[in-house]
Amino acid sequence: MSKEHDDLVDLRSRHDPEAGLTPALEGYLADWSERTGIAVETWALPKRTVPKHIAKGVYAAVVEALANVERHSGAKVVAIAITAGRDSLRMTVSDEGAGFTERRSGGRGLAAMRAYFAEVGGTLKINSTLGGGTTVTGSVPLD
C-alpha cells in the first residue's frame, strides 16, 4: 500500500464517529487540512446526537469525499455543511477544484460514497462542472 493510503487509514482510525459525529468530524477535518494544506471551511456540523449507524455512514462518506478532493480536484478550499434536523440529516461537501465531466462520474470513490449513504437509507447526489468544482449532497432520514 502507498504512504498516502497508510496516512488516510491512520487519520480515519484516530476519530471515532460512534463516540459522536461532530467531534469525530472536527478532529478529522483539522488533521486532514493540516496534512493536505487544503483549507476547510466548516459551515455547520450537527448540534444533536446522530444515531451511531448513521454517524458511521456519513463520516465514511465525508472521508471519501475529502480523499477525492485531495487526489483529483486541485482545490485550495473545501466547504463542509452537515445539519441534523428533527427528521433528517443533510450533508454538503463542496470544492472549487477542477471538477469532472459526467463520463468520469463512475469512479470507485463516488460509488463508495453512494453506497455509504444507501446503507443507512439515504441518497447522495454528485454535481460537478469541468473547471468549476464539485458538490456532493446527501440526505438521510433519522430514526
Beta strands, then each sheet from edge to edge (+ up, - down):
strand 1: 39-44
strand 2: 77-84
strand 3: 88-95
strand 4: 123-129
strand 5: 133-141
sheet 1: 1+ 2+ 3- 5+ 4-
end
